[in-house]
Amino acid sequence: MSANPKVLVDGQSVFKMGCSVLHPNSIIEVRGANNTVEIGDNVKGRVSINIQGGGSEVIIKDNVNIMGLLNVVIRRGFSSVVIGAESTFQGSVRLFNHEPNSIEIGPDCMFAGDILAMTSDMHAIFDADNIRINPSAPIIIGNHVWIGAAVRLLKGVTLGNGSIVGMSSLVVRGQYPENCIVAGNPAKVVRENILWTRAIPMA
């Protein structure tokens, strides 16, 4: 059963939730037509979802565990945020689409706290010929990816399956391979051919 979050959804949009327990301070606010918010089964924790404009979707798949606050913001419509099953969030995680674009998170990802992912700079920059030089771009996070505390993921980032992003890294546009460690400001690949597990090793 739901813990009765605050839900404000325009009549031309859809909100669906399976058998999940959201924190009572959760807020789902959708302003605009033809939007969809879907929360699967056994999703636990506190969410703040705010959509403005039409044609967007936020999908949180089954067994996602939020041990802090997951804040999803979509502005101007025609955007998507999809969070894969079995993923976990610790502390504050912010996923922002201020221009039409997408954030895709694969299954079994592990997020620490104080994390920000943004698909745009929120303000346009033009060159001398009045051509925009900072368009928005999607963020794609593969399966079983570990994002460390205080990481910033900027537009146009793709993280391969099984990768790790080190604490306080600034990850800028680019495609990062599978099973690697990415760290630094700006981030770069510092080690390849790694595997990681959620299990805490015994001393």
C-alpha positions as a printed Julia matrix, in Angstrom:
203×3 Matrix{Float64}:
  0.0    0.0     0.0
  1.05   3.59   -0.56
  1.94   5.81    2.37
 -0.32   8.45    0.8
  2.19  10.79   -0.85
  0.95  14.13   -2.12
 -0.1   13.59   -5.75
 -1.12  16.5    -8.01
 -1.57  15.28  -11.58
 -3.43  17.12  -14.36
 -6.37  15.22  -15.78
 -4.7   14.65  -19.16
 -1.73  12.86  -17.58
 -1.36   9.45  -15.93
 -0.03   8.38  -12.54
  0.33   4.66  -11.81
  1.84   3.0    -8.77
  2.13  -0.67   -7.93
  2.36  -2.16   -4.46
  4.94   0.28   -3.08
  5.51   2.27    0.09
  6.51   5.9    -0.42
  7.47   8.24    2.4
  4.47  10.43    3.37
  6.49  13.54    2.51
  6.82  12.39   -1.09
  5.41  14.75   -3.73
  4.4   13.95   -7.31
  3.37  17.1    -9.19
  2.58  17.01  -12.92
  1.53  20.18  -14.77
  0.74  19.54  -18.43
 -0.88  17.02  -20.77
  0.17  13.56  -21.95
  2.68  12.91  -19.18
  3.15   9.59  -17.42
  4.54   8.75  -13.99
  4.85   5.04  -13.26
  6.19   3.58  -10.01
  6.54  -0.19   -9.91
  6.18  -2.72   -7.13
  8.19  -2.7    -3.9
  9.59   0.8    -4.39
 10.47   2.31   -1.02
 11.5    5.79    0.09
 10.96   9.46   -0.5
 10.56  10.99   -3.95
  9.94  14.46   -5.29
  8.83  14.4    -8.93
  7.99  17.66  -10.67
  7.0   17.76  -14.35
  6.07  20.87  -16.29
  5.01  20.75  -19.93
  3.68  17.85  -21.97
  4.82  14.55  -23.37
  7.2   13.43  -20.62
  7.58  10.27  -18.57
  9.15   9.23  -15.28
  9.39   5.48  -14.73
 10.75   3.92  -11.54
 10.88   0.16  -11.93
 10.42  -2.55   -9.32
 12.41  -2.94   -6.1
 14.06   0.48   -6.12
 15.16   1.52   -2.62
 15.55   5.23   -1.82
 17.27   5.88    1.51
 17.21   9.65    1.26
 15.49  11.87   -1.32
 15.23  11.22   -5.05
 14.43  14.52   -6.76
 13.34  14.37  -10.42
 12.68  17.63  -12.28
 11.48  18.01  -15.88
 10.91  21.4   -17.47
  9.51  22.24  -20.92
  8.27  18.72  -21.58
  9.21  15.94  -24.0
 11.7   14.35  -21.62
 12.11  11.06  -19.83
 13.71   9.66  -16.7
 13.84   5.88  -16.4
 15.3    4.15  -13.33
 16.05   0.44  -13.58
 14.89  -2.23  -11.18
 16.85  -3.06   -8.02
 18.69   0.29   -8.02
 19.44   2.03   -4.7
 19.86   5.67   -3.68
 21.55   6.91   -0.5
 21.15  10.55    0.54
 20.1   13.27   -1.9
 20.12  12.46   -5.64
 18.9   15.03   -8.18
 18.01  14.16  -11.79
 17.29  17.29  -13.84
 15.97  17.7   -17.4
 15.55  21.44  -17.84
 15.36  21.02  -21.62
 13.81  18.16  -23.61
 16.07  15.14  -23.19
 16.47  11.92  -21.22
 18.19  10.28  -18.25
 18.36   6.5   -18.37
 19.6    4.42  -15.43
 20.02   0.68  -15.83
 19.11  -1.99  -13.28
 21.06  -2.67  -10.08
 22.8    0.7    -9.96
 24.05   2.06   -6.63
 24.0    5.8    -5.92
 25.61   7.43   -2.9
 24.44  10.88   -1.72
 24.8   14.48   -2.92
 24.67  13.46   -6.6
 23.5   15.7    -9.45
 22.79  14.67  -13.05
 21.83  17.41  -15.55
 21.13  17.04  -19.26
 21.61  20.75  -19.97
 23.34  23.87  -18.68
 19.87  25.43  -18.17
 20.95  28.58  -20.06
 21.96  28.91  -23.71
 25.41  30.0   -24.9
 25.91  31.28  -28.46
 28.96  31.92  -30.61
 29.63  35.04  -32.68
 27.38  33.69  -35.47
 24.49  33.29  -33.03
 24.73  29.49  -33.17
 24.13  27.7   -29.91
 27.22  25.9   -28.64
 25.81  24.13  -25.56
 22.78  22.06  -26.6
 21.31  19.54  -24.2
 22.25  15.87  -24.48
 21.11  12.64  -22.78
 22.72  10.9   -19.83
 22.9    7.11  -20.03
 24.0    4.99  -17.07
 24.44   1.3   -17.8
 23.64  -1.73  -15.69
 25.24  -2.28  -12.26
 27.0    1.11  -12.08
 28.23   2.56   -8.76
 28.12   6.37   -8.47
 30.13   7.73   -5.53
 29.22  10.6    -3.22
 29.15  14.19   -4.51
 29.46  13.17   -8.18
 28.29  15.54  -10.92
 27.14  14.01  -14.22
 26.8   16.52  -17.04
 25.03  16.36  -20.4
 26.15  13.81  -22.96
 27.63  11.26  -20.54
 27.36   7.51  -21.16
 28.68   5.15  -18.47
 29.24   1.53  -19.43
 27.93  -1.48  -17.53
 29.74  -2.42  -14.33
 31.62   0.86  -14.01
 32.39   3.0   -10.94
 32.51   6.79  -10.63
 34.76   7.96   -7.8
 33.71  10.38   -5.07
 33.44  14.09   -6.02
 34.13  13.44   -9.71
 32.92  15.8   -12.44
 31.96  13.64  -15.41
 31.62  15.57  -18.66
 30.42  14.65  -22.13
 31.78  11.38  -23.46
 31.36   7.62  -23.57
 33.1    5.69  -20.8
 33.72   1.95  -21.22
 32.34  -0.99  -19.28
 33.99  -2.26  -16.09
 36.18   0.77  -15.51
 36.78   3.29  -12.72
 36.22   6.92  -13.67
 37.5    9.64  -11.33
 38.72  13.23  -11.19
 37.75  16.76  -12.22
 37.26  16.48  -15.1
 36.86  12.73  -14.78
 38.91  10.25  -16.78
 39.32   6.49  -16.81
 41.83   5.57  -14.11
 41.47   1.78  -14.17
 39.94  -0.8   -16.5
 38.81  -4.42  -16.31
 37.33  -4.19  -12.8
 34.35  -5.82  -11.13
 32.49  -4.63   -8.05
 29.96  -6.07   -5.62
 27.55  -4.66   -3.06
 28.79  -7.14   -0.45
 31.01  -5.72    2.3
 34.22  -7.77    2.44
 35.06  -9.65    5.62
 38.18  -8.54    7.5
